Amino acid sequence: MKKRIFALLLPLMMLFTFTACTDNGQASNGSTTNNTSQQNSSTEKNDSSDTSDPTNPENITPNDSVNTDTENESKILVAFFSRADENYGVGYIEKGNTHIIADMIAEEIGADSFEIVRVTPYPEEYDACTDEAQQEKNANARPELTAEIENFGDYDTVFLGYPNWWGDMPMPVYTFLESYDFSGKTVIPFCTHAGSGLSGTVNTLKSKLNGATVLDGLAIAGTTAQNDQDNAKTAVLEWLGELDI
């Protein structure tokens, strides 16, 4: 009798054991899935943190439509003609009067510099130089220059320096002006002189440089530029301050 009862209960016991194992397996699998999900979530957070750029808090991706400060900066050029050797009022000099002022301007504003140089140098002696320059002016000559600016179009502002010769710019400066397109540029003249200041050179530039904006210029005596550079620099700094460059 006992054997018969045991035989009847055995299938029920096996069924209960199988069901219990199956539930435990499902719970185990669910726990494993949750742990894996938490680990994946943690890994994604760590990966996101690792790929962020500490120098770019917004994690902006650079592209062509984003302008940097460097791209927005205005490029400035200081172009000048100057002559050393024997000059009026200062004797023989190693560095021209206008060259001195040009260097002051370029250094103060961090601009590029370009010296306008005639292929055939003027004579060293003052009288011989003035004779040749006078003939050149009377002929409205355009003397050849030693170099040109390949990236002139990159500059937005051009400081233009020259000595005042007979109330005008030296002829090499005219060669320079006619070699480039000044449309849309701001031109700021400065000159050294022996008493005549800028004369009519500003108006000449305005009439010659169509499409350019020509501002008022600075005139400094050649003797001041050469022999009193502290006062010359003070004048340059005050002028630049007024221009707000």
Buried (B, 14 or more C-beta within 10 A) or exposed (E): EEEEEEEEEEEEEEEEEEEEEEEEEEEEEEEEEEEEEEEEEEEEEEEEEEEEEEEEEEEEEEEEEEEEEEEEEEEBBBBBBBBBBBBBEBEEBEEBBBBBBBBBBBEBBEBBBBBBBBEEEBBEEBEEBBEEBEEBBEEEBBBEBEEEBEEBEEBEBBBBBBBBBEEBBBBBBBBBBEEBEBEEBBBBBBBBBBEBBBBEBBEBBBEBBEEBEBBEBBBBBBBBBBBBBEEBBEBBEEBBEEBEB
